[in-house]
Amino acid sequence: METTHRVFVGDSRDLGAVDDASVELVVTSPPYPMIEMWDDLFTRLDPAIGDALESGDGREAFDAMHAQLEQVWDEIQRVLVDGGIACINVGDATRSVDDSFRVYANHARVLEAFESRGFDPLPDILWRKPANSAAKFMGSGMIPPNAYVTLEHEYVLVFRKGADSRSFEPGADHRYEAAYFWEERNRWFSDVWTDVQGELQALAGDDLRDRSAAYPLEIPYRLICMYSAYGDTVLDPFWGTGTTSLAAMCAGRDSVGAELEPSFVEVFDDRTDEVPGLSRSIGRRRLERHREFVSRRREEGKSFDYEAAHYDTPVVTKMERDLRLREVTDVADVGADVDYADATEDTEYAYRTTHEPLAPE
């Protein structure tokens, strides 16, 4: 099996290189309005945002930032298939503007924007992203009432395009082989993920590090396994250092992304060397965890009614029997032969990954 992974250098407010209804899943984490590290980016997109911040009008700046994001949501609506899923990882912001401290509820604005475009909201997920400070409050310390809790969680907002779920032909191999284990379903489909934490990205140079807010690989990997099948295409319009594409490679899905910074694509190119080993370790760990689950269940006196077709292990449900994990055996650069420093709007870089079924140990 082969998968393709494309990234376009350009503005995600116009995904002209992505065809209508060509994407089955969106997994992305946009720049968060009213987080200071993104002020310059939003101001470049709309100078009025910088003027609003300079004049101390936080609400106007907040509205204008979301107006820029909503142009991307329009593109997502265009390229996503009917019944396709969009997963938007976003955090709220706390900030003092003109000496007034408040929370800016980014998740609520994104929810409103997708609903207004006809998407149906599905149950969302909270995951904990610890703050660097050991203090669990902001404000006046130990004296009430002017202290404020520290935001340590982010949202994965989940939307479906249209009222109907995607349909598949009965017994479709690409769907059943992409099944997850019963105990994975119970952990992944919880509305609070306490076993995923934020991570620092290994980037070349402080400047790149300051401009990256990549989320942990575990988040896009889980979401891709939860909401797509083999053969599907995953879009990340805020591609960053390509964490979603790395997850898609490991999960055996195609991917496409858009990124304004060519230097981030160069970082991703360096990371592709890790993919074969990374995909193998992820698959082995999933099997190892399942076997640990089997041992615990048997110790509790519980039995299994089904055997996995491709692995020497029992499974709980009939739907798991054909589950087949994939590992990457090769990653080839098949995109434009353009130096990153010379990349221009719509320069396309592309990779082809070769996959084999993960063999039983």
Buried (B, 14 or more C-beta within 10 A) or exposed (E): EEBBBBBBBBBBBBBEEBEEEBBBBBBBBBBBBBBEEBBEBBBEBBEBBBBBBEEEBBEBBBBBBBBBBBEBBBBBBBBBBEBBBBBBBBBBBBBEBEEEEBEBBBBEBBBBBBEEBEBBEBEBBBBBBEEEEEEEEBEEEEEEEEBEEEBBBBBBBBBBBBEEEBEEEEEBEBBBBBBBBBBBBEBBEEEEBEEBEBBEBEBEEEEBEEBBBBBBBBBBBBBBBBBBBBBBBBBBBBBBBBBBBBBBBBBBBBBBBBBBBBBBBBBBBEBBEEBBEBBBEBBBEBBEBBBEBBEEBEEEEEEBEEEBEBBEBBBBEEBBBBBBBBBBEEBEEEBEEBEBEEBEEBBBBBBBBBBEBBEEE
